[in-house]
Amino acid sequence: MKIIVPIKRVVDPSIRISVKADGSGVDTSNLKMSINPFDEVAVEEALRLREVGTASEIVVVSIGPAKAEETLRHALAMGPDRALHIETDEMPEPLGIAKLLRAVIADEAPDLVILGKQAIDDDSNQTGQMLAALLGWGQATFASKLGIEGGNAVVTREVDGGLQTIRVGLPAIVTTDLRLNTPRYASLPNIMKARKKPLDKRPLAAFGLDTRPRLTVLKTEAPVTRTAGVKLASVTELVERLGRAGII
């Protein structure tokens, strides 16, 4: 079984971000970048399937600028066999990403695609579903447990009412939730080995696909800063304060 794991380069979740002064977006200059946490879970799950003999090859794919190679090398240090980097300085929207992944899948012919349910930078939660629709494959989203039985993926999903277990015929798309597993740390020897693993680079233009954005971001704003709470002596004082504030 071949597994493809798409990963995205995002601002490290431990970093505090700020909005650009002109409101055009988030300022990412000089910030630490890392693998999207949901995608890192997907890499770990693919590795576990290989360790039990279910998977034979794992390919990680990333779409992004030249520096995304660092993210791919980190993923390779966890254990995947090889990587593909689709280079572009302008990040396509989820539909564009899904189109590019469909082209990669046509070349690679995987049995399973595992990816994070969403990226922490835009929280779109769309790429997996769009990719499944473009391919005509079955999908299992929000996976908190994954197993392979014969020609099927048995997935426990996190839904509003609790947990739901479904069976999806392969090939299939699975999107991961954070509770699926705990990703392993890349050891120093594996980091060194990752430098020699195959990493194929292809420009986005080589795919000949329309990945133009359909959405326009008008403005980005930071959340309003909350003021500190005030302890009042009585209900009367509370009513007076609310009146002065124009709330009542």
ABEGO torsion letter per residue (X at the ends): XBBBBBBBBBBBAABBBBBBAAGAEBBABGBBBBBBAAAAAAAAAAAAAAAAGABABBBBBBBEBAAAAAAAAAAAAAGBABBBBBBBABBBBAAAAAAAAAAAAAAAGBABBBBBABBAAAGAGAAAAAAAAAAGBBBBBGBABBBBBEABBBBBBBBAAEBBBBBBBOBBBBBBBAAABBBBBBBAAAAAAAAABBBBBBBAAAAGBBABBABBBABBBBBBBBBBBBBBABAAAAAAAAAAAGAX
